[in-house]
Amino acid sequence: MRLPAAIAAAGLLLTACTEIAEPMGVVATAPGDLQRVAYDETTEARRLAKACLAAEAKGVDALGFLTREGYQYMTGLMPLFVKEAPQNASIELVHSIGVRKRNNESDCAIIVRPHTHGASVLAVVTDEIQRQGWTRTPAPTEQAELFTRDGRTVAVRASVPGGVMRYSDGAEISISKR
């Protein structure tokens, strides 16, 4: 394969892998118009766990209700429904919680900043999944926690990026259907 053809093929593959499906009926917030709101992290972690379970079953449109719950939809390379807390000082770390799902094939990810809140949010998310009737399933060879219900399985993974990205990107809790 010639180099130009290889580059074109790689570009098509990259485009196919990163296709973004916009939720129907949701209007995006302009970056400069983001409103900071106070929120309870535990309540929002539970809400987003339920939203991700619904999105894994029904697709990205299942997240649209979040705008009625005070979330703002931000578009771009990483579309995200987000709540960001007010800051007390300009050097304070950003506190936010949100969810993203690029398209119906991608995982649903709960994003929490600062990254130090990831472990506590993960505990709430796994508890909420079990409250929704999912049963924790042993997964000795998986790097994820597995939950099953009605013949369906979802995997829950948590990660924190390294280096400086840990502060800007926060912790990510990914829920994906199996």
C-alpha atoms as an extended CHARMM CRD file, in Angstrom:
* protein
*
       178  EXT
         1         1  MET       CA              0.0000000000        0.0000000000        0.0000000000  PROA      1               0.0000000000
         2         2  ARG       CA              1.3760000000        3.4020000000       -0.8890000000  PROA      2               0.0000000000
         3         3  LEU       CA              1.9490000000        5.9710000000        1.8380000000  PROA      3               0.0000000000
         4         4  PRO       CA             -0.8700000000        8.3770000000        0.7710000000  PROA      4               0.0000000000
         5         5  ALA       CA             -3.3420000000        5.4940000000        0.6290000000  PROA      5               0.0000000000
         6         6  ALA       CA             -2.1830000000        4.2690000000        4.0480000000  PROA      6               0.0000000000
         7         7  ILE       CA             -2.5880000000        7.7570000000        5.5250000000  PROA      7               0.0000000000
         8         8  ALA       CA             -6.0750000000        8.0740000000        4.0120000000  PROA      8               0.0000000000
         9         9  ALA       CA             -7.0680000000        4.6590000000        5.3710000000  PROA      9               0.0000000000
        10        10  ALA       CA             -5.7680000000        5.5690000000        8.8310000000  PROA      10              0.0000000000
        11        11  GLY       CA             -7.7250000000        8.8280000000        8.7050000000  PROA      11              0.0000000000
        12        12  LEU       CA            -10.9430000000        7.0260000000        7.8020000000  PROA      12              0.0000000000
        13        13  LEU       CA            -10.3770000000        4.5160000000       10.5990000000  PROA      13              0.0000000000
        14        14  LEU       CA             -9.7500000000        7.3110000000       13.1140000000  PROA      14              0.0000000000
        15        15  THR       CA            -12.8770000000        9.1680000000       11.9910000000  PROA      15              0.0000000000
        16        16  ALA       CA            -14.9890000000        6.0170000000       12.2920000000  PROA      16              0.0000000000
        17        17  CYS       CA            -13.6590000000        5.2990000000       15.7670000000  PROA      17              0.0000000000
        18        18  THR       CA            -14.3420000000        8.7830000000       17.0810000000  PROA      18              0.0000000000
        19        19  GLU       CA            -17.7440000000        9.5000000000       15.5570000000  PROA      19              0.0000000000
        20        20  ILE       CA            -19.7570000000       11.6370000000       17.9430000000  PROA      20              0.0000000000
        21        21  ALA       CA            -23.5120000000       11.1840000000       18.2620000000  PROA      21              0.0000000000
        22        22  GLU       CA            -25.2170000000       14.2890000000       19.6430000000  PROA      22              0.0000000000
        23        23  PRO       CA            -28.1190000000       13.5260000000       22.0080000000  PROA      23              0.0000000000
        24        24  MET       CA            -31.4260000000       14.4810000000       20.3840000000  PROA      24              0.0000000000
        25        25  GLY       CA            -33.0880000000       17.6360000000       21.6520000000  PROA      25              0.0000000000
        26        26  VAL       CA            -30.0900000000       18.8510000000       23.6690000000  PROA      26              0.0000000000
        27        27  VAL       CA            -28.7280000000       22.3480000000       23.1560000000  PROA      27              0.0000000000
        28        28  ALA       CA            -25.0200000000       22.8140000000       23.8070000000  PROA      28              0.0000000000
        29        29  THR       CA            -23.7470000000       25.4380000000       26.2330000000  PROA      29              0.0000000000
        30        30  ALA       CA            -21.1190000000       27.7990000000       24.8210000000  PROA      30              0.0000000000
        31        31  PRO       CA            -17.8090000000       27.4260000000       26.7250000000  PROA      31              0.0000000000
        32        32  GLY       CA            -17.9620000000       31.0060000000       28.0000000000  PROA      32              0.0000000000
        33        33  ASP       CA            -21.5200000000       30.4960000000       29.2920000000  PROA      33              0.0000000000
        34        34  LEU       CA            -20.7940000000       27.6460000000       31.7300000000  PROA      34              0.0000000000
        35        35  GLN       CA            -22.7040000000       28.3270000000       34.9470000000  PROA      35              0.0000000000
        36        36  ARG       CA            -21.1240000000       27.0530000000       38.1560000000  PROA      36              0.0000000000
        37        37  VAL       CA            -23.5800000000       25.4740000000       40.5810000000  PROA      37              0.0000000000
        38        38  ALA       CA            -23.3080000000       23.8810000000       43.9910000000  PROA      38              0.0000000000
        39        39  TYR       CA            -24.0930000000       20.1590000000       44.0350000000  PROA      39              0.0000000000
        40        40  ASP       CA            -23.9440000000       17.1330000000       46.3060000000  PROA      40              0.0000000000
        41        41  GLU       CA            -21.3420000000       14.7580000000       44.8840000000  PROA      41              0.0000000000
        42        42  THR       CA            -22.9510000000       11.5840000000       46.2700000000  PROA      42              0.0000000000
        43        43  THR       CA            -26.3860000000       12.4520000000       44.8550000000  PROA      43              0.0000000000
        44        44  GLU       CA            -24.9000000000       13.2860000000       41.4700000000  PROA      44              0.0000000000
        45        45  ALA       CA            -22.7420000000       10.1290000000       41.3920000000  PROA      45              0.0000000000
        46        46  ARG       CA            -25.9090000000        8.0620000000       41.9350000000  PROA      46              0.0000000000
        47        47  ARG       CA            -27.7850000000       10.0030000000       39.2310000000  PROA      47              0.0000000000
        48        48  LEU       CA            -24.9290000000        9.5340000000       36.7450000000  PROA      48              0.0000000000
        49        49  ALA       CA            -24.5980000000        5.8070000000       37.5240000000  PROA      49              0.0000000000
        50        50  LYS       CA            -28.2900000000        5.3620000000       36.6400000000  PROA      50              0.0000000000
        51        51  ALA       CA            -27.8570000000        7.5570000000       33.5520000000  PROA      51              0.0000000000
        52        52  CYS       CA            -24.9000000000        5.4780000000       32.3400000000  PROA      52              0.0000000000
        53        53  LEU       CA            -26.8020000000        2.2230000000       32.8330000000  PROA      53              0.0000000000
        54        54  ALA       CA            -29.6580000000        3.6620000000       30.7610000000  PROA      54              0.0000000000
        55        55  ALA       CA            -27.2710000000        4.9660000000       28.0920000000  PROA      55              0.0000000000
        56        56  GLU       CA            -25.5870000000        1.5820000000       27.7870000000  PROA      56              0.0000000000
        57        57  ALA       CA            -28.9980000000       -0.0250000000       27.2150000000  PROA      57              0.0000000000
        58        58  LYS       CA            -30.7040000000        2.6840000000       25.1230000000  PROA      58              0.0000000000
        59        59  GLY       CA            -27.9110000000        4.7960000000       23.6420000000  PROA      59              0.0000000000
        60        60  VAL       CA            -26.6130000000        8.3280000000       23.9650000000  PROA      60              0.0000000000
        61        61  ASP       CA            -30.0950000000        9.9010000000       23.7850000000  PROA      61              0.0000000000
        62        62  ALA       CA            -30.8100000000        8.4690000000       27.2590000000  PROA      62              0.0000000000
        63        63  LEU       CA            -28.5030000000       11.1450000000       28.6980000000  PROA      63              0.0000000000
        64        64  GLY       CA            -30.5910000000       14.0500000000       27.4050000000  PROA      64              0.0000000000
        65        65  PHE       CA            -32.6230000000       14.3330000000       30.6290000000  PROA      65              0.0000000000
        66        66  LEU       CA            -29.4960000000       15.5340000000       32.4520000000  PROA      66              0.0000000000
        67        67  THR       CA            -30.0050000000       19.0880000000       31.1650000000  PROA      67              0.0000000000
        68        68  ARG       CA            -33.2870000000       19.1670000000       33.1080000000  PROA      68              0.0000000000
        69        69  GLU       CA            -31.2760000000       18.1230000000       36.1880000000  PROA      69              0.0000000000
        70        70  GLY       CA            -28.9690000000       21.1440000000       35.9450000000  PROA      70              0.0000000000
        71        71  TYR       CA            -26.2130000000       19.6600000000       33.7920000000  PROA      71              0.0000000000
        72        72  GLN       CA            -24.8200000000       21.6740000000       30.9170000000  PROA      72              0.0000000000
        73        73  TYR       CA            -23.8980000000       19.9950000000       27.6460000000  PROA      73              0.0000000000
        74        74  MET       CA            -20.4910000000       20.9720000000       26.3320000000  PROA      74              0.0000000000
        75        75  THR       CA            -19.4540000000       19.9110000000       22.8160000000  PROA      75              0.0000000000
        76        76  GLY       CA            -16.0840000000       19.4860000000       21.1710000000  PROA      76              0.0000000000
        77        77  LEU       CA            -13.6920000000       16.5500000000       20.9650000000  PROA      77              0.0000000000
        78        78  MET       CA            -15.0070000000       15.2290000000       24.2780000000  PROA      78              0.0000000000
        79        79  PRO       CA            -18.7330000000       16.0580000000       24.5490000000  PROA      79              0.0000000000
        80        80  LEU       CA            -19.7230000000       16.1570000000       28.1960000000  PROA      80              0.0000000000
        81        81  PHE       CA            -22.7240000000       16.7730000000       30.4500000000  PROA      81              0.0000000000
        82        82  VAL       CA            -21.1700000000       18.6140000000       33.4010000000  PROA      82              0.0000000000
        83        83  LYS       CA            -21.7980000000       20.3750000000       36.6950000000  PROA      83              0.0000000000
        84        84  GLU       CA            -18.9570000000       22.5590000000       37.9370000000  PROA      84              0.0000000000
        85        85  ALA       CA            -18.8880000000       23.9300000000       41.4790000000  PROA      85              0.0000000000
        86        86  PRO       CA            -18.1310000000       27.5660000000       42.2860000000  PROA      86              0.0000000000
        87        87  GLN       CA            -14.5060000000       28.2870000000       43.2160000000  PROA      87              0.0000000000
        88        88  ASN       CA            -13.5340000000       30.1740000000       46.3660000000  PROA      88              0.0000000000
        89        89  ALA       CA            -10.1100000000       31.2070000000       45.0860000000  PROA      89              0.0000000000
        90        90  SER       CA             -8.4800000000       31.4280000000       41.6740000000  PROA      90              0.0000000000
        91        91  ILE       CA             -5.8660000000       28.7900000000       42.5620000000  PROA      91              0.0000000000
        92        92  GLU       CA             -8.3710000000       26.2730000000       43.9500000000  PROA      92              0.0000000000
        93        93  LEU       CA             -8.6940000000       23.0030000000       42.0400000000  PROA      93              0.0000000000
        94        94  VAL       CA            -11.7900000000       22.7520000000       39.8600000000  PROA      94              0.0000000000
        95        95  HSD       CA            -14.5290000000       20.5840000000       41.3590000000  PROA      95              0.0000000000
        96        96  SER       CA            -16.8320000000       19.0710000000       38.7770000000  PROA      96              0.0000000000
        97        97  ILE       CA            -18.7580000000       15.9460000000       37.9500000000  PROA      97              0.0000000000
        98        98  GLY       CA            -20.0630000000       14.9210000000       34.5770000000  PROA      98              0.0000000000
        99        99  VAL       CA            -20.7010000000       12.1620000000       32.1030000000  PROA      99              0.0000000000
       100       100  ARG       CA            -19.7540000000       11.5440000000       28.4950000000  PROA      100             0.0000000000
       101       101  LYS       CA            -20.6590000000        8.9880000000       25.8710000000  PROA      101             0.0000000000
       102       102  ARG       CA            -19.3300000000        9.7590000000       22.4010000000  PROA      102             0.0000000000
       103       103  ASN       CA            -21.6840000000        7.4490000000       20.5440000000  PROA      103             0.0000000000
       104       104  ASN       CA            -23.8330000000        4.3740000000       21.0680000000  PROA      104             0.0000000000
       105       105  GLU       CA            -20.8300000000        2.0310000000       20.8020000000  PROA      105             0.0000000000
       106       106  SER       CA            -18.5380000000        3.8470000000       23.2500000000  PROA      106             0.0000000000
       107       107  ASP       CA            -18.4110000000        3.4110000000       27.0170000000  PROA      107             0.0000000000
       108       108  CYS       CA            -20.3170000000        5.7820000000       29.2650000000  PROA      108             0.0000000000
       109       109  ALA       CA            -17.7900000000        7.5460000000       31.4940000000  PROA      109             0.0000000000
       110       110  ILE       CA            -18.3370000000        9.4890000000       34.6960000000  PROA      110             0.0000000000
       111       111  ILE       CA            -15.6760000000       12.1540000000       35.0690000000  PROA      111             0.0000000000
       112       112  VAL       CA            -14.9090000000       13.6760000000       38.4750000000  PROA      112             0.0000000000
       113       113  ARG       CA            -12.4590000000       16.4400000000       39.3630000000  PROA      113             0.0000000000
       114       114  PRO       CA            -10.3040000000       16.6850000000       41.3060000000  PROA      114             0.0000000000
       115       115  HSD       CA             -8.9910000000       13.1740000000       40.7520000000  PROA      115             0.0000000000
       116       116  THR       CA             -8.7400000000       12.6300000000       44.5180000000  PROA      116             0.0000000000
       117       117  HSD       CA            -12.5410000000       12.2530000000       44.6110000000  PROA      117             0.0000000000
       118       118  GLY       CA            -12.4480000000        9.2950000000       42.2120000000  PROA      118             0.0000000000
       119       119  ALA       CA            -12.3280000000        6.5190000000       44.8310000000  PROA      119             0.0000000000
       120       120  SER       CA            -15.2940000000        7.8380000000       46.8050000000  PROA      120             0.0000000000
       121       121  VAL       CA            -17.3600000000        8.3850000000       43.6490000000  PROA      121             0.0000000000
       122       122  LEU       CA            -16.4610000000        4.8720000000       42.4360000000  PROA      122             0.0000000000
       123       123  ALA       CA            -17.7800000000        3.4260000000       45.7190000000  PROA      123             0.0000000000
       124       124  VAL       CA            -21.0680000000        5.3250000000       45.3000000000  PROA      124             0.0000000000
       125       125  VAL       CA            -21.3870000000        4.2650000000       41.6440000000  PROA      125             0.0000000000
       126       126  THR       CA            -20.8810000000        0.5610000000       42.3770000000  PROA      126             0.0000000000
       127       127  ASP       CA            -23.3110000000        0.7880000000       45.3120000000  PROA      127             0.0000000000
       128       128  GLU       CA            -25.9420000000        2.4360000000       43.0790000000  PROA      128             0.0000000000
       129       129  ILE       CA            -25.5070000000       -0.2120000000       40.3810000000  PROA      129             0.0000000000
       130       130  GLN       CA            -26.2470000000       -2.8620000000       43.0040000000  PROA      130             0.0000000000
       131       131  ARG       CA            -29.2480000000       -0.8510000000       44.2820000000  PROA      131             0.0000000000
       132       132  GLN       CA            -30.5810000000       -0.9550000000       40.7240000000  PROA      132             0.0000000000
       133       133  GLY       CA            -30.7080000000       -4.7550000000       40.9410000000  PROA      133             0.0000000000
       134       134  TRP       CA            -27.3680000000       -5.6330000000       39.3630000000  PROA      134             0.0000000000
       135       135  THR       CA            -25.3520000000       -8.4260000000       41.0070000000  PROA      135             0.0000000000
       136       136  ARG       CA            -21.5870000000       -8.2180000000       41.4010000000  PROA      136             0.0000000000
       137       137  THR       CA            -20.0250000000      -11.1040000000       39.4690000000  PROA      137             0.0000000000
       138       138  PRO       CA            -16.5530000000      -12.4800000000       40.1810000000  PROA      138             0.0000000000
       139       139  ALA       CA            -14.0650000000      -11.5050000000       37.4850000000  PROA      139             0.0000000000
       140       140  PRO       CA            -10.6720000000      -12.9360000000       38.4430000000  PROA      140             0.0000000000
       141       141  THR       CA             -9.0850000000      -12.2410000000       35.0460000000  PROA      141             0.0000000000
       142       142  GLU       CA            -10.6860000000       -8.8220000000       34.4700000000  PROA      142             0.0000000000
       143       143  GLN       CA             -9.3270000000       -5.4260000000       35.4130000000  PROA      143             0.0000000000
       144       144  ALA       CA            -12.9030000000       -4.3550000000       35.9970000000  PROA      144             0.0000000000
       145       145  GLU       CA            -15.7920000000       -5.0980000000       38.2950000000  PROA      145             0.0000000000
       146       146  LEU       CA            -18.5590000000       -6.9950000000       36.5190000000  PROA      146             0.0000000000
       147       147  PHE       CA            -22.2760000000       -6.7360000000       37.3050000000  PROA      147             0.0000000000
       148       148  THR       CA            -25.0860000000       -8.8300000000       35.7980000000  PROA      148             0.0000000000
       149       149  ARG       CA            -28.8610000000       -8.4760000000       35.5860000000  PROA      149             0.0000000000
       150       150  ASP       CA            -31.4420000000      -10.1660000000       33.3550000000  PROA      150             0.0000000000
       151       151  GLY       CA            -28.7500000000      -11.8270000000       31.2430000000  PROA      151             0.0000000000
       152       152  ARG       CA            -26.8910000000       -8.5610000000       30.6530000000  PROA      152             0.0000000000
       153       153  THR       CA            -23.4240000000       -7.6920000000       31.9510000000  PROA      153             0.0000000000
       154       154  VAL       CA            -21.7370000000       -4.3400000000       32.4990000000  PROA      154             0.0000000000
       155       155  ALA       CA            -18.0980000000       -3.7200000000       33.3710000000  PROA      155             0.0000000000
       156       156  VAL       CA            -17.0130000000       -0.8760000000       35.6510000000  PROA      156             0.0000000000
       157       157  ARG       CA            -13.4480000000        0.4290000000       35.4280000000  PROA      157             0.0000000000
       158       158  ALA       CA            -11.8120000000        3.3620000000       37.1560000000  PROA      158             0.0000000000
       159       159  SER       CA             -8.7090000000        5.2370000000       36.0640000000  PROA      159             0.0000000000
       160       160  VAL       CA             -6.7720000000        8.3760000000       36.8240000000  PROA      160             0.0000000000
       161       161  PRO       CA             -4.4780000000        9.7780000000       34.1440000000  PROA      161             0.0000000000
       162       162  GLY       CA             -0.8470000000       10.2750000000       35.0680000000  PROA      162             0.0000000000
       163       163  GLY       CA              1.2810000000       13.3830000000       35.3890000000  PROA      163             0.0000000000
       164       164  VAL       CA             -0.2270000000       16.8020000000       34.9290000000  PROA      164             0.0000000000
       165       165  MET       CA             -3.2870000000       15.3130000000       33.1930000000  PROA      165             0.0000000000
       166       166  ARG       CA             -4.4960000000       13.9390000000       36.5260000000  PROA      166             0.0000000000
       167       167  TYR       CA             -5.3020000000       17.4980000000       37.6130000000  PROA      167             0.0000000000
       168       168  SER       CA             -6.9610000000       18.6600000000       34.4190000000  PROA      168             0.0000000000
       169       169  ASP       CA             -8.7680000000       15.4730000000       33.3810000000  PROA      169             0.0000000000
       170       170  GLY       CA             -9.7250000000       14.1020000000       36.8100000000  PROA      170             0.0000000000
       171       171  ALA       CA            -10.7410000000       10.5230000000       37.5080000000  PROA      171             0.0000000000
       172       172  GLU       CA            -12.8080000000        8.5010000000       35.0530000000  PROA      172             0.0000000000
       173       173  ILE       CA            -15.2600000000        5.7430000000       35.9540000000  PROA      173             0.0000000000
       174       174  SER       CA            -16.2260000000        3.8440000000       32.8280000000  PROA      174             0.0000000000
       175       175  ILE       CA            -19.3730000000        1.7180000000       32.5140000000  PROA      175             0.0000000000
       176       176  SER       CA            -19.6100000000       -0.4870000000       29.4570000000  PROA      176             0.0000000000
       177       177  LYS       CA            -21.8990000000       -3.2640000000       28.3230000000  PROA      177             0.0000000000
       178       178  ARG       CA            -20.3730000000       -6.6460000000       27.6710000000  PROA      178             0.0000000000
